[in-house]
Amino acid sequence: MANQYLGLPIKPSDAAFGLMANFDADSHPNKVSLIAGAYRDERGKPWILPSAKERLGETTHEYLGIAGSPVFIDLAKDLLFGPLAASLKGDNVASIQTVSGTSANHLAATFLALSFRRRAITVNVDRTPLFLDEATLALYNRAINDPSSLTDAERRTITNRPPPEEEDSLCRAACGLSFSELITKAIQNSDSLTYKEGHLVTAGVVPNQAGRLLDERVRLSPEERDLLHRANAAATTEHLKTAKENAQTVNGRRLDAKSAAMKACTNDDLRNIRYALQVPWQQHVLDLTETSVCGLVIYFLEIPETAPFREEIKTAIYHGLYLYPNLTNDATVDKFTLHWEVYDTDPASLPSQFLSSRNEFPSGLRLDSFLYIDQESLNSRNTPRPFVWLWEPSNETTKPLKVDIKQICPTLYARLIQRDLDTDRAKTWPYRHTSQLEDLHRAASFSRNANWEQDWIWPPPARYM
């Protein structure tokens, strides 16, 4: 189920799927499946009522595959996308046929609500053709043929930029910089652009304008759409073109990182990370201006198997922090670190080792808990959920907790930061319980492996948090 439905919550598996697995595993030559509630003959094929066969002939009565009818899906895409449908291949569009239209609408609304965090969603699709008026056609042609004749106001009209004062005001409200300052930053120091700043450079500072303009452009004729694009390119100054190219490159790297993270994460991973990003842990970390780092101490065995596992842990944290680039602050990402310390073969000595040396660790690391790798966690490398251990030296009654390496940051770290927040709501929201070690163990009791056996790896699916 990895990467399916873009992180939407998955309902608990139906018991019927377990029966299907048992049927497939049964080697009895005369086994019969009644799971689907359909009549079968001795060959396991649908048994068709004689009256139905007389009326319909020798047609198949088998259930469709889980994704639905490929023919129906292709026709639906043709209806929805029109001439564009033929070019929508590969990863551009994912299509599935649902049993119920209500369920499909619910799933789409859930995705939109999670993605845009809005409770009310309005869909208004207008396909009425648009036509450019004579004055606009004349302006666009002059832009193409004689761009040097354009005034600043005309360039802004063609490229859909607001007047300078309004543009600077909107930009400052969004990122703290005027638009001219942002463009200078994109040209001179593009690697320091945040994801949001890069988006402002490429899409403009007017909220939701890019989607509206796209909707309008698809309603133009192909000829007028081409004219608009050529005029837009001619009216864009070289200064702004360079800034946009740089911003696209920087944000492209972030989106590549997001794509890699999406491939590495399961639906439950996506859901848990998105929940964690609702915790105000990033602002809390940035408010600690007296520290240059934040993060956790992690102890490891100095043996050959540890080196590749360390790299996997670093990659997992990278994925967690870049999975939702629009929700993570680059300054927080730069500040987070794991502080690696060697220990001997006995993990039982770690609490005293941590307590005796924690004043020597870089300021900003958590001093109430630490992570460690032992042989059991090294052996988990080849499982779907490799883990490390979380332990608290001051908690002598609660055993260490297994933590999925993909959830060290932001999920685990956000939960630990919640202990430092001021109000009771802040210490739990958006979860049901606090992040004390006992509560984390209680949540881990809901975690299951592929065989539906308790594996006690935290976190469980978000619905149990």
ChimeraX attribute file (.defattr): number of C-alpha atoms within 10 A of each C-alpha:
attribute: neighborCount
match mode: 1-to-1
recipient: residues
	/A:1	9
	/A:2	15
	/A:3	18
	/A:4	14
	/A:5	14
	/A:6	15
	/A:7	22
	/A:8	19
	/A:9	19
	/A:10	15
	/A:11	7
	/A:12	7
	/A:13	8
	/A:14	8
	/A:15	8
	/A:16	11
	/A:17	11
	/A:18	12
	/A:19	14
	/A:20	15
	/A:21	10
	/A:22	11
	/A:23	16
	/A:24	11
	/A:25	9
	/A:26	11
	/A:27	9
	/A:28	8
	/A:29	6
	/A:30	9
	/A:31	13
	/A:32	13
	/A:33	14
	/A:34	13
	/A:35	11
	/A:36	10
	/A:37	7
	/A:38	14
	/A:39	13
	/A:40	15
	/A:41	10
	/A:42	10
	/A:43	10
	/A:44	13
	/A:45	13
	/A:46	15
	/A:47	16
	/A:48	19
	/A:49	10
	/A:50	10
	/A:51	9
	/A:52	11
	/A:53	13
	/A:54	10
	/A:55	9
	/A:56	11
	/A:57	11
	/A:58	10
	/A:59	9
	/A:60	12
	/A:61	11
	/A:62	10
	/A:63	11
	/A:64	10
	/A:65	9
	/A:66	10
	/A:67	12
	/A:68	15
	/A:69	14
	/A:70	14
	/A:71	8
	/A:72	12
	/A:73	15
	/A:74	14
	/A:75	13
	/A:76	15
	/A:77	17
	/A:78	14
	/A:79	11
	/A:80	11
	/A:81	12
	/A:82	11
	/A:83	11
	/A:84	10
	/A:85	16
	/A:86	11
	/A:87	9
	/A:88	13
	/A:89	9
	/A:90	7
	/A:91	6
	/A:92	7
	/A:93	9
	/A:94	10
	/A:95	12
	/A:96	13
	/A:97	17
	/A:98	13
	/A:99	11
	/A:100	9
	/A:101	10
	/A:102	10
	/A:103	11
	/A:104	14
	/A:105	12
	/A:106	12
	/A:107	15
	/A:108	14
	/A:109	17
	/A:110	17
	/A:111	17
	/A:112	16
	/A:113	14
	/A:114	18
	/A:115	14
	/A:116	10
	/A:117	11
	/A:118	11
	/A:119	10
	/A:120	8
	/A:121	11
	/A:122	6
	/A:123	5
	/A:124	6
	/A:125	7
	/A:126	9
	/A:127	11
	/A:128	10
	/A:129	11
	/A:130	13
	/A:131	15
	/A:132	14
	/A:133	8
	/A:134	9
	/A:135	9
	/A:136	14
	/A:137	16
	/A:138	11
	/A:139	18
	/A:140	26
	/A:141	17
	/A:142	17
	/A:143	24
	/A:144	18
	/A:145	12
	/A:146	12
	/A:147	19
	/A:148	11
	/A:149	11
	/A:150	16
	/A:151	11
	/A:152	12
	/A:153	13
	/A:154	16
	/A:155	22
	/A:156	17
	/A:157	16
	/A:158	21
	/A:159	18
	/A:160	15
	/A:161	17
	/A:162	16
	/A:163	12
	/A:164	15
	/A:165	11
	/A:166	15
	/A:167	18
	/A:168	20
	/A:169	15
	/A:170	20
	/A:171	23
	/A:172	16
	/A:173	12
	/A:174	16
	/A:175	15
	/A:176	14
	/A:177	17
	/A:178	20
	/A:179	24
	/A:180	14
	/A:181	14
	/A:182	23
	/A:183	25
	/A:184	15
	/A:185	19
	/A:186	25
	/A:187	19
	/A:188	12
	/A:189	11
	/A:190	23
	/A:191	15
	/A:192	14
	/A:193	19
	/A:194	21
	/A:195	22
	/A:196	16
	/A:197	26
	/A:198	27
	/A:199	17
	/A:200	21
	/A:201	23
	/A:202	18
	/A:203	15
	/A:204	21
	/A:205	25
	/A:206	16
	/A:207	12
	/A:208	10
	/A:209	14
	/A:210	15
	/A:211	11
	/A:212	10
	/A:213	11
	/A:214	10
	/A:215	14
	/A:216	17
	/A:217	19
	/A:218	14
	/A:219	16
	/A:220	18
	/A:221	14
	/A:222	11
	/A:223	8
	/A:224	17
	/A:225	17
	/A:226	13
	/A:227	16
	/A:228	23
	/A:229	16
	/A:230	15
	/A:231	23
	/A:232	20
	/A:233	17
	/A:234	23
	/A:235	25
	/A:236	16
	/A:237	13
	/A:238	11
	/A:239	11
	/A:240	17
	/A:241	16
	/A:242	14
	/A:243	22
	/A:244	22
	/A:245	16
	/A:246	24
	/A:247	27
	/A:248	20
	/A:249	15
	/A:250	19
	/A:251	22
	/A:252	14
	/A:253	12
	/A:254	19
	/A:255	18
	/A:256	13
	/A:257	19
	/A:258	20
	/A:259	16
	/A:260	15
	/A:261	25
	/A:262	23
	/A:263	12
	/A:264	17
	/A:265	22
	/A:266	19
	/A:267	20
	/A:268	21
	/A:269	25
	/A:270	26
	/A:271	20
	/A:272	24
	/A:273	25
	/A:274	21
	/A:275	19
	/A:276	22
	/A:277	19
	/A:278	13
	/A:279	22
	/A:280	15
	/A:281	22
	/A:282	22
	/A:283	12
	/A:284	16
	/A:285	21
	/A:286	17
	/A:287	10
	/A:288	12
	/A:289	10
	/A:290	9
	/A:291	14
	/A:292	15
	/A:293	21
	/A:294	23
	/A:295	22
	/A:296	23
	/A:297	21
	/A:298	20
	/A:299	23
	/A:300	23
	/A:301	20
	/A:302	13
	/A:303	7
	/A:304	8
	/A:305	13
	/A:306	17
	/A:307	12
	/A:308	12
	/A:309	20
	/A:310	15
	/A:311	11
	/A:312	16
	/A:313	20
	/A:314	17
	/A:315	16
	/A:316	20
	/A:317	24
	/A:318	19
	/A:319	24
	/A:320	30
	/A:321	28
	/A:322	24
	/A:323	24
	/A:324	22
	/A:325	18
	/A:326	13
	/A:327	15
	/A:328	19
	/A:329	17
	/A:330	17
	/A:331	14
	/A:332	18
	/A:333	18
	/A:334	11
	/A:335	16
	/A:336	22
	/A:337	18
	/A:338	19
	/A:339	16
	/A:340	14
	/A:341	13
	/A:342	12
	/A:343	18
	/A:344	13
	/A:345	12
	/A:346	9
	/A:347	15
	/A:348	9
	/A:349	11
	/A:350	19
	/A:351	17
	/A:352	12
	/A:353	13
	/A:354	22
	/A:355	14
	/A:356	10
	/A:357	9
	/A:358	16
	/A:359	10
	/A:360	8
	/A:361	14
	/A:362	15
	/A:363	15
	/A:364	19
	/A:365	21
	/A:366	17
	/A:367	17
	/A:368	15
	/A:369	20
	/A:370	23
	/A:371	23
	/A:372	23
	/A:373	21
	/A:374	19
	/A:375	12
	/A:376	12
	/A:377	19
	/A:378	19
	/A:379	13
	/A:380	15
	/A:381	16
	/A:382	8
	/A:383	9
	/A:384	11
	/A:385	15
	/A:386	21
	/A:387	27
	/A:388	24
	/A:389	22
	/A:390	20
	/A:391	20
	/A:392	21
	/A:393	17
	/A:394	12
	/A:395	15
	/A:396	10
	/A:397	8
	/A:398	13
	/A:399	14
	/A:400	20
	/A:401	22
	/A:402	23
	/A:403	24
	/A:404	24
	/A:405	24
	/A:406	30
	/A:407	25
	/A:408	28
	/A:409	24
	/A:410	28
	/A:411	24
	/A:412	23
	/A:413	18
	/A:414	24
	/A:415	23
	/A:416	20
	/A:417	19
	/A:418	24
	/A:419	16
	/A:420	12
	/A:421	15
	/A:422	9
	/A:423	10
	/A:424	11
	/A:425	14
	/A:426	17
	/A:427	21
	/A:428	17
	/A:429	17
	/A:430	14
	/A:431	18
	/A:432	13
	/A:433	15
	/A:434	20
	/A:435	20
	/A:436	15
	/A:437	19
	/A:438	16
	/A:439	13
	/A:440	23
	/A:441	20
	/A:442	17
	/A:443	22
	/A:444	23
	/A:445	16
	/A:446	19
	/A:447	18
	/A:448	15
	/A:449	13
	/A:450	8
	/A:451	8
	/A:452	8
	/A:453	10
	/A:454	13
	/A:455	17
	/A:456	20
	/A:457	24
	/A:458	28
	/A:459	27
	/A:460	23
	/A:461	20
	/A:462	20
	/A:463	16
	/A:464	14
	/A:465	20
